[in-house]
């Protein structure tokens, strides 16, 4: 195990030095735009790695609720869901982006047969590229092919999830909340908050069609509500999933038979809060985002209600987590956060206070220290470096 981890960690250290020399990291910001929200579309800002400061956010393109952003196969193509709530009409956008000029324009738009598209991922292959979208409201997932220039091709799959969970308010029906490609594979994982399952599919690169994996799903604890996940960059057979409804994180690892299984479930909340049942009930905490540090040594998860980031140390031999810090995000409802490419900063988006707060990461301990003034931007909900 040590022989496998050490080269990965050395690569991370070398990469960190190279990134540090670049000094500035531009990033895109997705926002909520409708109803009570204050965003207008996709913005751009820049992180100065010398001091952690952020440039004022600049609006690049106006569109409805670009709530999650991913890179396309080409560096100049960005995809976004439009988290709108017209029944059976879920928009997704393809943007052409010029990072040097900081200009963006809409390349294409498609209307999918789903409500409330909330997350998406891109699968790249020499045989073809595909997009997979999770539609929270309608409980289905959609896959479609992508043209070489980044435009949308044909819809290849529409798969309706079924079932429910024990939470009467949030789990009456399926609610797919994420879409992730297992690195280096054709497997796609879909955390479904409504049915306490991570659904598992295989994507055909040539047709973009999804079919159930040999292991069709992984059940999470009842009432947990799996939301998002992230992979350990130093171990391709390990990932972590954050569960929205019970404020926990699960360590998931492949067993000797090649099947995914849960090895640990740990709370994102500090013990003193867990011991105060009355305060815990009033808080009504839910989790939102999870991220693994590029070194693989730390895991971060955001709490809404407590409004902070839970910091976990990782035991590299087992992947087990230990909560070491709970740090306020200095704002309300951190729906998402992102770690800078050099692993030295974490940016937390406070959706309900219209701010992004920067934290410096102690690369020895993983702990967070807030730095600088928050960046003002309306209803930020996603960052893409």
N, C-alpha and C positions, 0 to 999 in steps of 0.2 A: 504493500500500500504506500509506504514512504517513497519508494522509487517512482511511483506514479504521481504522487502529490508534489514532490520537490520540483520536477521540471516545470509543472504548471505554475507553481508559485514564482519560480525564477522568471518565467515568461511574463507574469503579471508585473514583477518588479521592473523588468526592462521596459515593458510597455508604459509603466507609470512614468519613468524617466523621459521617455520619448514624448508622451502626452504633455508632461510638465513644460517641455521646451516649446510646445505649441502655444501655451499660455491662455488661449481663448477658445471657448467651446460654445458655438451657437446651439440653440435649442428651440424647438417649436412648442407651442402651447395650444392645446385644445380647450374649448370652453363650452359651457351651457349658455344658450342664447335666448331661450323662450320663457314666457311666463314671468316669474319673479327674478329670473337670472339676468346677469349684467354683461355677459360676453357678447361678442359680435361675430366670432369666427375663429380663424387660426392666426395666432400671433407668433412673433419671433423675438427672442432676447438673446443675450450672450453672457456667459459666465467667464469672469476673469480669474484664472486659477492662481494668480499671484496673491490676490487678497479676498477672493470669494464674492466680489461685487457683481451685480447684475445690471445690464443696460436696460433702459426703459423699454417696455414691451411695445412693439410696432405691429399693427394689424396688417396682415398679408392678404387675406382673402375673407370675404364675408360668406357665411353659409350657416345652415341650421344645425346647431348642436353637434359640432365635431368633437364628440366626447372621448374618442380614443383614436390614436394615430399609430401607424406602422410604416416602416420603409418598404418600398417595392424592391423588385429584383434589380432595377437600375437605381443608382444613387439619386437621380433627379425626380423620382416618382414617390409620392406619399399617398397612402390610402387612409381614409377616415370613415367611421360610421357617422350617420346622422341620427342621433338618439332622439327621434321624434316619435309621436305616439298615435299616428293615424293607422287604424287597424288594417293590417295586411299590406302596408306600404312603407317598407323600411328603406330609407335612402343610404347609399354608400357613395363616397366620392373618391375620385382619383385626381391628384393635383400634380402639376409640373412645378418643380421647385428649383430655383437657382440660388444655391447657398452663398455664392460670392456676391451676387447683387442683392440678395435678400428679397427676392421677388417670387411670388407664387400665383399661379392661375389654375383654374379648373380645367382639367384634361378630359374628364368624363364623369358621368353620374349614372347610377343604375338604381332602379327601384326593385327591391327584393320582396318576395311574398312572406313578410314577417313584420311584427310590430316591436318597436323599441329595440332596434339593433344596438348592442352595447359594447361589443368587443370583436376583434378580428385578428387573423394571422395570415401570413403569406407562406406558402410552400414553394420552394424553388427547386428546379430540376432541369437537366439537359433536355428532358422530354417535354417540358412545359411548366408554366407557373400557374399557381392556383391561389384563390382567396377563400377563406372560410370565415363565416360571420355567425356569431351567436346572437339570437334574437330573444331578449329577456321576456318581453311582453307576451309573445305568441308561443313561447316554449319550443321553438324549432331552431335548427341550424341550416345554413345555406352554403353550398360551395359553388364556385363558378370559375371558369377558366379566365386567364389573363392573356391579352395579346402581347406581342413582343415590345410594343411601344408603351405598354402599361395600361392601355384601355381595357375595359371589361369585355369578356367574351360571353359565352353562353352559360346559363345556369345548369349545373351538372347534377346537383343533389339538393333535395329539400327533405330533411328528416325531422319528423315530429317526435319529441320526447313525450313520455307519459309517466304518470305516477304522482305521488304527493309525499309530504313529510309530516311530522308531528306538530310543527308550529302552525296553529290555526290561522294566524294573520299573514304569514309569509310563504307558507308551503302547501297551499291548496292545490297547486298545479306546478308543472315544470317551469323553471326559470334559468335557462343557460346563461352563465354570466362571464364566461371566458372562452378563448380559443387559442390553443398553443400547439405548435409543432415540436415534437420531441427532437432535440438536436441530432442531426445526422441520420434521420429516419423518415419513414412515410407515415408515422403514427401521429394522430391529432388527438389531443386531450381537451375535453369540454367539461369544466366544473359546472354542475347544475345545482344551483342553490335550492331549488324547490323540491328536489327529490333525494338530496343527500347522496349524490353519486358523481363521480368523475367518469363521464362516458368516454369510451375509447374507440377510435376509428382508424382505418387505413385509407389513405388517399392515393388514387391512381394518378401518377404525374401526367400521363398522356391524356386522360379524359377529365381529370379533376373530380371524379366521382368518389364519394365516401361509402365505405362499407364497414360494418362492425369488426373490431379487432378480435383475435382469438380469445383474449380476455376482454369481454365487452364493456366492463365497467369495474370501478373500485368503489365500494360503499364507504362513506365517511360516517362518523358517529351520528346517531339520530338527532335531528334538530340542529345540526352544526351549520348547515348552509354553506357549502364550499363556493368560493367566489373567484379568487385568482390564484395563480401559482407561479413559481419561478424555479429554474433548474440550477443545480450546483455546477458552476463552470469547471470545476476540477473533477467531477464525477458524473458521467453521463447516465448513471443508473440511480440517480438520487434527485428528488425535487421536494419542494415544500409548498403546501397549499394553505391559504388563509381562509378560515371559516367565518363568514360574516355574522351569523346569528348567535353563536355561543362564544365569540371572541377567542378563538383558539387557532393554533397552527399545527398541522400534521406533517411529520417527516414521512416521506414515502420513498421506498427503496425496492429494487428488484430482488427477489429471492433466488435461490439456487436453481429454480425451475424457470426463471425468466419472467415471473409474474410480479406485477406491482403489488406491494402490500404496505400498510401503515405500520411504522415501527415506534412512533411516539406521537402523543397529542399533548400540547402544552398551552397554557393560557397566555394571552398577550397582556393581561392585566397584572399589576403588582399585588403581592400577597395581602398587603394591608387593606386594599380595596375589596379583594375577594372575601376577606373575613368580615367586612361590613356589609351584610346582606341588604340592609335598608338603603344605604347609600348606593350600592351597586344597582338595585332595582330602579331608583330614581334616575340614575345616570343613563340607563338604556343604551349602553355602549354597543356599537357594531363596528366590525373591522372593515377595511377597504382594500388596501394594496399590500403586496409583499414583494421584497426584493432581496436577492442574495448578492453580497459584496463580490466584486470581481476576483478577490483572493479566495473566495469560498469560506472564509473564516468567520463571517458574521451574516446574520439574517435580520432584516428589518420588516416591521409590519405596522400599518397605521391604524389607530383607534379613533373612531368618531363618537363623540360623547365625552370621553376622557380627553379627546383632541390632542393626541400625542403620537410619538413613534416609539414602539417597543423595540428594544435592541437585544438580540440574542447572540451569545457566543456559541460557536459550533465546535463540537468535538470531532476532529477530522477523521478519526478512525471509524466512528460509529455514525456520525452525522447528527448526534443528539444535541438538543438545544438547551441552553440555560439563559433565562432572562437576567440581563445585567443592568438595564437602564430603561426608564420610561420618561421620555423627554417631551415636554409641551411643544407644539408647533406654533405657538404664539398666534393662533387664529382658530377659526371654527371649521370643523368637518374636513379634515385632510383626506380627500377622496383618493389621492394618488401622490406618489413621490417618485423621484428618479435619482439615481446615483450617477455622478459625473464619470466620463470615460476613464479618468485617471484614478478613480476610487477615493478621491480626497474630499468630495462634497456630496451632500444629500440636499435636494431641493424638494420641499413639501408644499403642495398646493392646497391652500385653505379655501375650499369652494364657497363657503358661506360668509367669509369675511373679505373676499376678493384680494387675496394676497398670496405671494409665494415667499416662503422663508428659507434662507440658506443656512445649512449647518456644516461645520467642518467635522470630518470624520477622523478620529484618532486611529491611524492605521495599525497601531499596536493593540489597542483595546477594543476598537470598534465603536466607542462611545461618541456621542454627538455633542457639539457645542454650537449654539446659535451665534451667527456673526452677521454684522451689517444690518441695514434697514430692509424691511420686506419690500418686495416688488409688487406694485399695484397693477392688477389686471382683473377684469370682470369675470367672476365665476370660473376660475381655472380648474380643470379636471383631468388634464393629461399633459405630461411633458415627454418629448421625444428628442434626445440628443442626436 
